């Protein structure tokens, strides 16, 4: 699938966000966790990819099934505020 630079950038940004689950990326862009990993591996520097993998491994917030059921939002309440 050919991605525009904007879409690619947004997927990478969502992958780095702690509270954005992989399921949200799948719903919005059709990329499952494996696809996201493949994209980041090809676009990030090796050390950056390694840091990202360490960061997301075992994180409850990156998988909907592991999240607290009371949390339905995909981002922090203070994020995306209109100024």
PyMOL Python script that loads the backbone (N, CA, C, O; Angstrom):
from pymol import cmd

cmd.read_pdbstr("""\
ATOM      1  N   UNK A   1       0.838  -1.186   0.000  1.00  0.00           N
ATOM      2  CA  UNK A   1       0.000   0.000   0.000  1.00  0.00           C
ATOM      3  C   UNK A   1       0.883   1.250   0.000  1.00  0.00           C
ATOM      4  O   UNK A   1       1.775   1.382   0.838  1.00  0.00           O
ATOM      5  N   UNK A   2       0.641   2.138  -0.914  1.00  0.00           N
ATOM      6  CA  UNK A   2       1.401   3.386  -1.021  1.00  0.00           C
ATOM      7  C   UNK A   2       0.814   4.404  -0.051  1.00  0.00           C
ATOM      8  O   UNK A   2      -0.370   4.737  -0.119  1.00  0.00           O
ATOM      9  N   UNK A   3       1.657   4.891   0.850  1.00  0.00           N
ATOM     10  CA  UNK A   3       1.220   5.862   1.849  1.00  0.00           C
ATOM     11  C   UNK A   3       1.723   7.250   1.490  1.00  0.00           C
ATOM     12  O   UNK A   3       2.840   7.415   1.000  1.00  0.00           O
ATOM     13  N   UNK A   4       0.884   8.237   1.742  1.00  0.00           N
ATOM     14  CA  UNK A   4       1.348   9.615   1.584  1.00  0.00           C
ATOM     15  C   UNK A   4       2.257   9.920   2.773  1.00  0.00           C
ATOM     16  O   UNK A   4       2.151   9.267   3.812  1.00  0.00           O
ATOM     17  N   UNK A   5       3.139  10.891   2.636  1.00  0.00           N
ATOM     18  CA  UNK A   5       4.002  11.249   3.777  1.00  0.00           C
ATOM     19  C   UNK A   5       3.195  11.646   5.019  1.00  0.00           C
ATOM     20  O   UNK A   5       3.614  11.381   6.146  1.00  0.00           O
ATOM     21  N   UNK A   6       2.042  12.278   4.808  1.00  0.00           N
ATOM     22  CA  UNK A   6       1.206  12.701   5.935  1.00  0.00           C
ATOM     23  C   UNK A   6       0.645  11.503   6.693  1.00  0.00           C
ATOM     24  O   UNK A   6       0.669  11.472   7.924  1.00  0.00           O
ATOM     25  N   UNK A   7       0.138  10.516   5.951  1.00  0.00           N
ATOM     26  CA  UNK A   7      -0.436   9.317   6.577  1.00  0.00           C
ATOM     27  C   UNK A   7       0.659   8.532   7.286  1.00  0.00           C
ATOM     28  O   UNK A   7       0.473   8.079   8.416  1.00  0.00           O
ATOM     29  N   UNK A   8       1.785   8.372   6.629  1.00  0.00           N
ATOM     30  CA  UNK A   8       2.911   7.662   7.232  1.00  0.00           C
ATOM     31  C   UNK A   8       3.344   8.341   8.535  1.00  0.00           C
ATOM     32  O   UNK A   8       3.584   7.674   9.541  1.00  0.00           O
ATOM     33  N   UNK A   9       3.440   9.658   8.505  1.00  0.00           N
ATOM     34  CA  UNK A   9       3.833  10.416   9.686  1.00  0.00           C
ATOM     35  C   UNK A   9       2.819  10.238  10.816  1.00  0.00           C
ATOM     36  O   UNK A   9       3.199  10.101  11.979  1.00  0.00           O
ATOM     37  N   UNK A  10       1.537  10.240  10.474  1.00  0.00           N
ATOM     38  CA  UNK A  10       0.494  10.095  11.496  1.00  0.00           C
ATOM     39  C   UNK A  10       0.521   8.704  12.115  1.00  0.00           C
ATOM     40  O   UNK A  10       0.341   8.572  13.326  1.00  0.00           O
ATOM     41  N   UNK A  11       0.740   7.672  11.321  1.00  0.00           N
ATOM     42  CA  UNK A  11       0.824   6.309  11.859  1.00  0.00           C
ATOM     43  C   UNK A  11       2.004   6.209  12.822  1.00  0.00           C
ATOM     44  O   UNK A  11       1.876   5.638  13.905  1.00  0.00           O
ATOM     45  N   UNK A  12       3.141   6.757  12.434  1.00  0.00           N
ATOM     46  CA  UNK A  12       4.324   6.729  13.300  1.00  0.00           C
ATOM     47  C   UNK A  12       4.059   7.509  14.583  1.00  0.00           C
ATOM     48  O   UNK A  12       4.435   7.072  15.670  1.00  0.00           O
ATOM     49  N   UNK A  13       3.417   8.655  14.454  1.00  0.00           N
ATOM     50  CA  UNK A  13       3.084   9.464  15.633  1.00  0.00           C
ATOM     51  C   UNK A  13       2.156   8.694  16.573  1.00  0.00           C
ATOM     52  O   UNK A  13       2.370   8.681  17.785  1.00  0.00           O
ATOM     53  N   UNK A  14       1.129   8.056  16.017  1.00  0.00           N
ATOM     54  CA  UNK A  14       0.189   7.285  16.842  1.00  0.00           C
ATOM     55  C   UNK A  14       0.888   6.102  17.509  1.00  0.00           C
ATOM     56  O   UNK A  14       0.574   5.749  18.646  1.00  0.00           O
ATOM     57  N   UNK A  15       1.832   5.497  16.802  1.00  0.00           N
ATOM     58  CA  UNK A  15       2.564   4.364  17.375  1.00  0.00           C
ATOM     59  C   UNK A  15       3.393   4.803  18.577  1.00  0.00           C
ATOM     60  O   UNK A  15       3.531   4.045  19.538  1.00  0.00           O
ATOM     61  N   UNK A  16       3.946   6.013  18.539  1.00  0.00           N
ATOM     62  CA  UNK A  16       4.754   6.525  19.648  1.00  0.00           C
ATOM     63  C   UNK A  16       3.898   6.962  20.828  1.00  0.00           C
ATOM     64  O   UNK A  16       4.375   6.973  21.962  1.00  0.00           O
ATOM     65  N   UNK A  17       2.633   7.326  20.578  1.00  0.00           N
ATOM     66  CA  UNK A  17       1.763   7.794  21.659  1.00  0.00           C
ATOM     67  C   UNK A  17       1.462   6.646  22.617  1.00  0.00           C
ATOM     68  O   UNK A  17       1.093   5.552  22.189  1.00  0.00           O
ATOM     69  N   UNK A  18       1.620   6.898  23.901  1.00  0.00           N
ATOM     70  CA  UNK A  18       1.417   5.853  24.901  1.00  0.00           C
ATOM     71  C   UNK A  18      -0.025   5.375  24.985  1.00  0.00           C
ATOM     72  O   UNK A  18      -0.265   4.187  25.198  1.00  0.00           O
ATOM     73  N   UNK A  19      -0.972   6.261  24.824  1.00  0.00           N
ATOM     74  CA  UNK A  19      -2.368   5.900  25.039  1.00  0.00           C
ATOM     75  C   UNK A  19      -3.128   5.528  23.769  1.00  0.00           C
ATOM     76  O   UNK A  19      -4.326   5.252  23.832  1.00  0.00           O
ATOM     77  N   UNK A  20      -2.472   5.515  22.643  1.00  0.00           N
ATOM     78  CA  UNK A  20      -3.145   5.139  21.402  1.00  0.00           C
ATOM     79  C   UNK A  20      -2.940   3.648  21.160  1.00  0.00           C
ATOM     80  O   UNK A  20      -1.818   3.216  20.893  1.00  0.00           O
ATOM     81  N   UNK A  21      -4.008   2.855  21.249  1.00  0.00           N
ATOM     82  CA  UNK A  21      -3.858   1.412  21.048  1.00  0.00           C
ATOM     83  C   UNK A  21      -3.645   1.070  19.570  1.00  0.00           C
ATOM     84  O   UNK A  21      -4.030   1.827  18.679  1.00  0.00           O
ATOM     85  N   UNK A  22      -3.031  -0.074  19.338  1.00  0.00           N
ATOM     86  CA  UNK A  22      -2.812  -0.533  17.968  1.00  0.00           C
ATOM     87  C   UNK A  22      -4.142  -0.704  17.239  1.00  0.00           C
ATOM     88  O   UNK A  22      -4.215  -0.535  16.022  1.00  0.00           O
ATOM     89  N   UNK A  23      -5.187  -1.040  17.987  1.00  0.00           N
ATOM     90  CA  UNK A  23      -6.506  -1.226  17.382  1.00  0.00           C
ATOM     91  C   UNK A  23      -7.026   0.075  16.769  1.00  0.00           C
ATOM     92  O   UNK A  23      -7.739   0.042  15.766  1.00  0.00           O
ATOM     93  N   UNK A  24      -6.679   1.215  17.359  1.00  0.00           N
ATOM     94  CA  UNK A  24      -7.093   2.511  16.802  1.00  0.00           C
ATOM     95  C   UNK A  24      -6.393   2.764  15.467  1.00  0.00           C
ATOM     96  O   UNK A  24      -6.996   3.307  14.541  1.00  0.00           O
ATOM     97  N   UNK A  25      -5.134   2.374  15.367  1.00  0.00           N
ATOM     98  CA  UNK A  25      -4.394   2.521  14.109  1.00  0.00           C
ATOM     99  C   UNK A  25      -5.009   1.603  13.056  1.00  0.00           C
ATOM    100  O   UNK A  25      -5.157   1.990  11.897  1.00  0.00           O
ATOM    101  N   UNK A  26      -5.363   0.392  13.462  1.00  0.00           N
ATOM    102  CA  UNK A  26      -5.998  -0.567  12.552  1.00  0.00           C
ATOM    103  C   UNK A  26      -7.328  -0.020  12.044  1.00  0.00           C
ATOM    104  O   UNK A  26      -7.621  -0.094  10.851  1.00  0.00           O
ATOM    105  N   UNK A  27      -8.123   0.525  12.947  1.00  0.00           N
ATOM    106  CA  UNK A  27      -9.432   1.063  12.584  1.00  0.00           C
ATOM    107  C   UNK A  27      -9.306   2.252  11.630  1.00  0.00           C
ATOM    108  O   UNK A  27     -10.063   2.356  10.666  1.00  0.00           O
ATOM    109  N   UNK A  28      -8.366   3.132  11.892  1.00  0.00           N
ATOM    110  CA  UNK A  28      -8.227   4.348  11.094  1.00  0.00           C
ATOM    111  C   UNK A  28      -7.481   4.134   9.780  1.00  0.00           C
ATOM    112  O   UNK A  28      -7.832   4.736   8.765  1.00  0.00           O
ATOM    113  N   UNK A  29      -6.449   3.278   9.792  1.00  0.00           N
ATOM    114  CA  UNK A  29      -5.595   3.146   8.612  1.00  0.00           C
ATOM    115  C   UNK A  29      -5.528   1.732   8.034  1.00  0.00           C
ATOM    116  O   UNK A  29      -4.976   1.535   6.951  1.00  0.00           O
ATOM    117  N   UNK A  30      -6.084   0.744   8.744  1.00  0.00           N
ATOM    118  CA  UNK A  30      -6.033  -0.629   8.251  1.00  0.00           C
ATOM    119  C   UNK A  30      -4.710  -1.324   8.513  1.00  0.00           C
ATOM    120  O   UNK A  30      -4.451  -2.380   7.937  1.00  0.00           O
ATOM    121  N   UNK A  31      -3.865  -0.760   9.367  1.00  0.00           N
ATOM    122  CA  UNK A  31      -2.566  -1.344   9.700  1.00  0.00           C
ATOM    123  C   UNK A  31      -2.678  -2.072  11.029  1.00  0.00           C
ATOM    124  O   UNK A  31      -2.985  -1.452  12.047  1.00  0.00           O
ATOM    125  N   UNK A  32      -2.435  -3.381  11.037  1.00  0.00           N
ATOM    126  CA  UNK A  32      -2.433  -4.098  12.316  1.00  0.00           C
ATOM    127  C   UNK A  32      -1.069  -3.912  12.991  1.00  0.00           C
ATOM    128  O   UNK A  32      -0.188  -3.238  12.456  1.00  0.00           O
ATOM    129  N   UNK A  33      -0.909  -4.508  14.155  1.00  0.00           N
ATOM    130  CA  UNK A  33       0.333  -4.317  14.921  1.00  0.00           C
ATOM    131  C   UNK A  33       1.563  -4.734  14.117  1.00  0.00           C
ATOM    132  O   UNK A  33       2.579  -4.039  14.137  1.00  0.00           O
ATOM    133  N   UNK A  34       1.482  -5.856  13.412  1.00  0.00           N
ATOM    134  CA  UNK A  34       2.624  -6.327  12.608  1.00  0.00           C
ATOM    135  C   UNK A  34       2.979  -5.333  11.507  1.00  0.00           C
ATOM    136  O   UNK A  34       4.153  -5.089  11.230  1.00  0.00           O
ATOM    137  N   UNK A  35       1.947  -4.761  10.883  1.00  0.00           N
ATOM    138  CA  UNK A  35       2.188  -3.769   9.829  1.00  0.00           C
ATOM    139  C   UNK A  35       2.862  -2.520  10.390  1.00  0.00           C
ATOM    140  O   UNK A  35       3.757  -1.949   9.768  1.00  0.00           O
ATOM    141  N   UNK A  36       2.416  -2.104  11.579  1.00  0.00           N
ATOM    142  CA  UNK A  36       3.002  -0.921  12.227  1.00  0.00           C
ATOM    143  C   UNK A  36       4.467  -1.192  12.559  1.00  0.00           C
ATOM    144  O   UNK A  36       5.328  -0.344  12.324  1.00  0.00           O
ATOM    145  N   UNK A  37       4.745  -2.366  13.102  1.00  0.00           N
ATOM    146  CA  UNK A  37       6.125  -2.733  13.439  1.00  0.00           C
ATOM    147  C   UNK A  37       6.990  -2.724  12.181  1.00  0.00           C
ATOM    148  O   UNK A  37       8.104  -2.200  12.190  1.00  0.00           O
ATOM    149  N   UNK A  38       6.474  -3.302  11.107  1.00  0.00           N
ATOM    150  CA  UNK A  38       7.215  -3.345   9.844  1.00  0.00           C
ATOM    151  C   UNK A  38       7.491  -1.926   9.329  1.00  0.00           C
ATOM    152  O   UNK A  38       8.600  -1.625   8.887  1.00  0.00           O
ATOM    153  N   UNK A  39       6.474  -1.059   9.391  1.00  0.00           N
ATOM    154  CA  UNK A  39       6.641   0.325   8.939  1.00  0.00           C
ATOM    155  C   UNK A  39       7.694   1.050   9.771  1.00  0.00           C
ATOM    156  O   UNK A  39       8.589   1.694   9.223  1.00  0.00           O
ATOM    157  N   UNK A  40       7.587   0.944  11.087  1.00  0.00           N
ATOM    158  CA  UNK A  40       8.544   1.638  11.949  1.00  0.00           C
ATOM    159  C   UNK A  40       9.955   1.094  11.782  1.00  0.00           C
ATOM    160  O   UNK A  40      10.923   1.855  11.808  1.00  0.00           O
ATOM    161  N   UNK A  41      10.076  -0.208  11.611  1.00  0.00           N
ATOM    162  CA  UNK A  41      11.409  -0.799  11.412  1.00  0.00           C
ATOM    163  C   UNK A  41      12.057  -0.237  10.144  1.00  0.00           C
ATOM    164  O   UNK A  41      13.268  -0.023  10.102  1.00  0.00           O
ATOM    165  N   UNK A  42      11.245  -0.002   9.117  1.00  0.00           N
ATOM    166  CA  UNK A  42      11.808   0.487   7.852  1.00  0.00           C
ATOM    167  C   UNK A  42      12.035   2.000   7.829  1.00  0.00           C
ATOM    168  O   UNK A  42      12.835   2.492   7.033  1.00  0.00           O
ATOM    169  N   UNK A  43      11.343   2.738   8.691  1.00  0.00           N
ATOM    170  CA  UNK A  43      11.437   4.199   8.653  1.00  0.00           C
ATOM    171  C   UNK A  43      12.283   4.817   9.761  1.00  0.00           C
ATOM    172  O   UNK A  43      12.854   5.892   9.575  1.00  0.00           O
ATOM    173  N   UNK A  44      12.370   4.156  10.901  1.00  0.00           N
ATOM    174  CA  UNK A  44      13.134   4.712  12.021  1.00  0.00           C
ATOM    175  C   UNK A  44      14.585   4.260  11.967  1.00  0.00           C
ATOM    176  O   UNK A  44      14.911   3.242  11.356  1.00  0.00           O
ATOM    177  N   UNK A  45      15.440   5.022  12.607  1.00  0.00           N
ATOM    178  CA  UNK A  45      16.825   4.590  12.781  1.00  0.00           C
ATOM    179  C   UNK A  45      16.802   3.355  13.673  1.00  0.00           C
ATOM    180  O   UNK A  45      15.906   3.220  14.506  1.00  0.00           O
ATOM    181  N   UNK A  46      17.770   2.446  13.515  1.00  0.00           N
ATOM    182  CA  UNK A  46      17.765   1.210  14.316  1.00  0.00           C
ATOM    183  C   UNK A  46      17.643   1.451  15.821  1.00  0.00           C
ATOM    184  O   UNK A  46      16.906   0.739  16.503  1.00  0.00           O
ATOM    185  N   UNK A  47      18.350   2.434  16.336  1.00  0.00           N
ATOM    186  CA  UNK A  47      18.294   2.700  17.773  1.00  0.00           C
ATOM    187  C   UNK A  47      16.924   3.244  18.190  1.00  0.00           C
ATOM    188  O   UNK A  47      16.417   2.904  19.258  1.00  0.00           O
ATOM    189  N   UNK A  48      16.333   4.085  17.349  1.00  0.00           N
ATOM    190  CA  UNK A  48      15.000   4.629  17.636  1.00  0.00           C
ATOM    191  C   UNK A  48      13.966   3.512  17.632  1.00  0.00           C
ATOM    192  O   UNK A  48      13.075   3.479  18.481  1.00  0.00           O
ATOM    193  N   UNK A  49      14.086   2.601  16.679  1.00  0.00           N
ATOM    194  CA  UNK A  49      13.156   1.471  16.629  1.00  0.00           C
ATOM    195  C   UNK A  49      13.291   0.617  17.885  1.00  0.00           C
ATOM    196  O   UNK A  49      12.291   0.201  18.470  1.00  0.00           O
ATOM    197  N   UNK A  50      14.517   0.359  18.292  1.00  0.00           N
ATOM    198  CA  UNK A  50      14.770  -0.437  19.495  1.00  0.00           C
ATOM    199  C   UNK A  50      14.158   0.234  20.727  1.00  0.00           C
ATOM    200  O   UNK A  50      13.540  -0.436  21.554  1.00  0.00           O
ATOM    201  N   UNK A  51      14.326   1.549  20.852  1.00  0.00           N
ATOM    202  CA  UNK A  51      13.734   2.297  21.972  1.00  0.00           C
ATOM    203  C   UNK A  51      12.211   2.212  21.944  1.00  0.00           C
ATOM    204  O   UNK A  51      11.575   2.040  22.983  1.00  0.00           O
ATOM    205  N   UNK A  52      11.630   2.334  20.754  1.00  0.00           N
ATOM    206  CA  UNK A  52      10.174   2.247  20.622  1.00  0.00           C
ATOM    207  C   UNK A  52       9.673   0.866  21.040  1.00  0.00           C
ATOM    208  O   UNK A  52       8.686   0.749  21.765  1.00  0.00           O
ATOM    209  N   UNK A  53      10.358  -0.174  20.579  1.00  0.00           N
ATOM    210  CA  UNK A  53       9.945  -1.542  20.931  1.00  0.00           C
ATOM    211  C   UNK A  53      10.009  -1.747  22.437  1.00  0.00           C
ATOM    212  O   UNK A  53       9.100  -2.345  23.014  1.00  0.00           O
ATOM    213  N   UNK A  54      11.056  -1.266  23.080  1.00  0.00           N
ATOM    214  CA  UNK A  54      11.164  -1.384  24.535  1.00  0.00           C
ATOM    215  C   UNK A  54      10.034  -0.622  25.209  1.00  0.00           C
ATOM    216  O   UNK A  54       9.477  -1.078  26.208  1.00  0.00           O
ATOM    217  N   UNK A  55       9.705   0.519  24.669  1.00  0.00           N
ATOM    218  CA  UNK A  55       8.668   1.370  25.259  1.00  0.00           C
ATOM    219  C   UNK A  55       7.282   0.730  25.173  1.00  0.00           C
ATOM    220  O   UNK A  55       6.522   0.778  26.141  1.00  0.00           O
ATOM    221  N   UNK A  56       6.946   0.137  24.034  1.00  0.00           N
ATOM    222  CA  UNK A  56       5.590  -0.395  23.864  1.00  0.00           C
ATOM    223  C   UNK A  56       5.431  -1.832  24.340  1.00  0.00           C
ATOM    224  O   UNK A  56       4.307  -2.289  24.543  1.00  0.00           O
ATOM    225  N   UNK A  57       6.517  -2.543  24.519  1.00  0.00           N
ATOM    226  CA  UNK A  57       6.421  -3.945  24.948  1.00  0.00           C
ATOM    227  C   UNK A  57       5.815  -4.038  26.342  1.00  0.00           C
ATOM    228  O   UNK A  57       6.330  -3.465  27.302  1.00  0.00           O
ATOM    229  N   UNK A  58       4.730  -4.760  26.430  1.00  0.00           N
ATOM    230  CA  UNK A  58       4.082  -4.979  27.716  1.00  0.00           C
ATOM    231  C   UNK A  58       3.272  -3.809  28.230  1.00  0.00           C
ATOM    232  O   UNK A  58       2.833  -3.825  29.380  1.00  0.00           O
ATOM    233  N   UNK A  59       3.064  -2.795  27.406  1.00  0.00           N
ATOM    234  CA  UNK A  59       2.280  -1.623  27.828  1.00  0.00           C
ATOM    235  C   UNK A  59       0.794  -1.930  27.747  1.00  0.00           C
ATOM    236  O   UNK A  59       0.294  -2.319  26.692  1.00  0.00           O
ATOM    237  N   UNK A  60       0.091  -1.757  28.849  1.00  0.00           N
ATOM    238  CA  UNK A  60      -1.348  -2.015  28.870  1.00  0.00           C
ATOM    239  C   UNK A  60      -2.114  -1.092  27.931  1.00  0.00           C
ATOM    240  O   UNK A  60      -3.126  -1.493  27.356  1.00  0.00           O
ATOM    241  N   UNK A  61      -1.649   0.113  27.775  1.00  0.00           N
ATOM    242  CA  UNK A  61      -2.403   1.100  27.007  1.00  0.00           C
ATOM    243  C   UNK A  61      -2.298   0.913  25.499  1.00  0.00           C
ATOM    244  O   UNK A  61      -3.056   1.541  24.760  1.00  0.00           O
ATOM    245  N   UNK A  62      -1.389   0.074  25.020  1.00  0.00           N
ATOM    246  CA  UNK A  62      -1.235  -0.120  23.581  1.00  0.00           C
ATOM    247  C   UNK A  62      -2.143  -1.222  23.040  1.00  0.00           C
ATOM    248  O   UNK A  62      -2.183  -1.448  21.831  1.00  0.00           O
ATOM    249  N   UNK A  63      -2.871  -1.909  23.917  1.00  0.00           N
ATOM    250  CA  UNK A  63      -3.776  -2.973  23.491  1.00  0.00           C
ATOM    251  C   UNK A  63      -5.113  -2.791  24.195  1.00  0.00           C
ATOM    252  O   UNK A  63      -5.163  -2.729  25.423  1.00  0.00           O
ATOM    253  N   UNK A  64      -6.186  -2.706  23.435  1.00  0.00           N
ATOM    254  CA  UNK A  64      -7.513  -2.459  23.999  1.00  0.00           C
ATOM    255  C   UNK A  64      -7.885  -3.511  25.034  1.00  0.00           C
ATOM    256  O   UNK A  64      -8.462  -3.173  26.067  1.00  0.00           O
ATOM    257  N   UNK A  65      -7.571  -4.776  24.783  1.00  0.00           N
ATOM    258  CA  UNK A  65      -7.965  -5.850  25.704  1.00  0.00           C
ATOM    259  C   UNK A  65      -7.244  -5.774  27.041  1.00  0.00           C
ATOM    260  O   UNK A  65      -7.743  -6.303  28.035  1.00  0.00           O
ATOM    261  N   UNK A  66      -6.089  -5.132  27.091  1.00  0.00           N
ATOM    262  CA  UNK A  66      -5.334  -5.010  28.336  1.00  0.00           C
ATOM    263  C   UNK A  66      -5.648  -3.722  29.091  1.00  0.00           C
ATOM    264  O   UNK A  66      -5.233  -3.550  30.237  1.00  0.00           O
ATOM    265  N   UNK A  67      -6.377  -2.828  28.450  1.00  0.00           N
ATOM    266  CA  UNK A  67      -6.681  -1.533  29.069  1.00  0.00           C
ATOM    267  C   UNK A  67      -7.779  -1.655  30.109  1.00  0.00           C
ATOM    268  O   UNK A  67      -8.571  -2.597  30.098  1.00  0.00           O
ATOM    269  N   UNK A  68      -7.807  -0.697  30.995  1.00  0.00           N
ATOM    270  CA  UNK A  68      -8.887  -0.586  31.963  1.00  0.00           C
ATOM    271  C   UNK A  68     -10.177  -0.344  31.173  1.00  0.00           C
ATOM    272  O   UNK A  68     -10.223   0.577  30.357  1.00  0.00           O
ATOM    273  N   UNK A  69     -11.228  -1.149  31.394  1.00  0.00           N
ATOM    274  CA  UNK A  69     -12.457  -0.994  30.609  1.00  0.00           C
ATOM    275  C   UNK A  69     -13.144   0.363  30.779  1.00  0.00           C
ATOM    276  O   UNK A  69     -13.974   0.744  29.953  1.00  0.00           O
ATOM    277  N   UNK A  70     -12.806   1.085  31.829  1.00  0.00           N
ATOM    278  CA  UNK A  70     -13.411   2.402  32.056  1.00  0.00           C
ATOM    279  C   UNK A  70     -12.818   3.476  31.143  1.00  0.00           C
ATOM    280  O   UNK A  70     -13.371   4.570  31.030  1.00  0.00           O
ATOM    281  N   UNK A  71     -11.699   3.169  30.498  1.00  0.00           N
ATOM    282  CA  UNK A  71     -11.046   4.139  29.606  1.00  0.00           C
ATOM    283  C   UNK A  71     -11.429   3.808  28.170  1.00  0.00           C
ATOM    284  O   UNK A  71     -11.025   2.779  27.629  1.00  0.00           O
ATOM    285  N   UNK A  72     -12.204   4.681  27.567  1.00  0.00           N
ATOM    286  CA  UNK A  72     -12.633   4.439  26.189  1.00  0.00           C
ATOM    287  C   UNK A  72     -11.982   5.406  25.201  1.00  0.00           C
ATOM    288  O   UNK A  72     -12.081   5.215  23.989  1.00  0.00           O
ATOM    289  N   UNK A  73     -11.318   6.440  25.714  1.00  0.00           N
ATOM    290  CA  UNK A  73     -10.702   7.411  24.824  1.00  0.00           C
ATOM    291  C   UNK A  73      -9.355   6.884  24.324  1.00  0.00           C
ATOM    292  O   UNK A  73      -8.767   5.984  24.924  1.00  0.00           O
ATOM    293  N   UNK A  74      -8.883   7.449  23.233  1.00  0.00           N
ATOM    294  CA  UNK A  74      -7.616   7.027  22.669  1.00  0.00           C
ATOM    295  C   UNK A  74      -6.498   8.008  22.900  1.00  0.00           C
ATOM    296  O   UNK A  74      -5.382   7.814  22.419  1.00  0.00           O
ATOM    297  N   UNK A  75      -6.794   9.075  23.643  1.00  0.00           N
ATOM    298  CA  UNK A  75      -5.770  10.082  23.870  1.00  0.00           C
ATOM    299  C   UNK A  75      -6.016  10.767  25.205  1.00  0.00           C
ATOM    300  O   UNK A  75      -7.092  10.647  25.790  1.00  0.00           O
ATOM    301  N   UNK A  76      -5.030  11.470  25.668  1.00  0.00           N
ATOM    302  CA  UNK A  76      -5.090  12.186  26.940  1.00  0.00           C
ATOM    303  C   UNK A  76      -6.097  13.336  26.840  1.00  0.00           C
ATOM    304  O   UNK A  76      -6.160  14.000  25.806  1.00  0.00           O
ATOM    305  N   UNK A  77      -6.889  13.587  27.898  1.00  0.00           N
ATOM    306  CA  UNK A  77      -7.872  14.676  27.843  1.00  0.00           C
ATOM    307  C   UNK A  77      -7.258  16.047  27.536  1.00  0.00           C
ATOM    308  O   UNK A  77      -7.930  16.905  26.964  1.00  0.00           O
ATOM    309  N   UNK A  78      -6.007  16.259  27.905  1.00  0.00           N
ATOM    310  CA  UNK A  78      -5.374  17.555  27.644  1.00  0.00           C
ATOM    311  C   UNK A  78      -4.789  17.659  26.233  1.00  0.00           C
ATOM    312  O   UNK A  78      -4.310  18.719  25.831  1.00  0.00           O
ATOM    313  N   UNK A  79      -4.832  16.561  25.490  1.00  0.00           N
ATOM    314  CA  UNK A  79      -4.301  16.554  24.133  1.00  0.00           C
ATOM    315  C   UNK A  79      -5.370  17.065  23.164  1.00  0.00           C
ATOM    316  O   UNK A  79      -6.562  16.879  23.412  1.00  0.00           O
ATOM    317  N   UNK A  80      -4.973  17.691  22.093  1.00  0.00           N
ATOM    318  CA  UNK A  80      -5.864  18.177  21.036  1.00  0.00           C
ATOM    319  C   UNK A  80      -6.839  19.247  21.510  1.00  0.00           C
ATOM    320  O   UNK A  80      -7.955  19.328  20.998  1.00  0.00           O
ATOM    321  N   UNK A  81      -6.445  20.060  22.467  1.00  0.00           N
ATOM    322  CA  UNK A  81      -7.318  21.151  22.909  1.00  0.00           C
ATOM    323  C   UNK A  81      -7.244  22.302  21.916  1.00  0.00           C
ATOM    324  O   UNK A  81      -6.171  22.653  21.424  1.00  0.00           O
ATOM    325  N   UNK A  82      -8.394  22.875  21.637  1.00  0.00           N
ATOM    326  CA  UNK A  82      -8.424  24.049  20.760  1.00  0.00           C
ATOM    327  C   UNK A  82      -7.921  25.251  21.537  1.00  0.00           C
ATOM    328  O   UNK A  82      -8.252  25.419  22.711  1.00  0.00           O
ATOM    329  N   UNK A  83      -7.143  26.067  20.902  1.00  0.00           N
ATOM    330  CA  UNK A  83      -6.597  27.256  21.574  1.00  0.00           C
ATOM    331  C   UNK A  83      -7.243  28.498  21.028  1.00  0.00           C
ATOM    332  O   UNK A  83      -6.921  29.604  21.463  1.00  0.00           O
TER     333      UNK A  83
END
""", "prot")
cmd.dss("prot")
cmd.show_as("cartoon", "prot")
cmd.util.cbc("prot")
cmd.orient("prot")
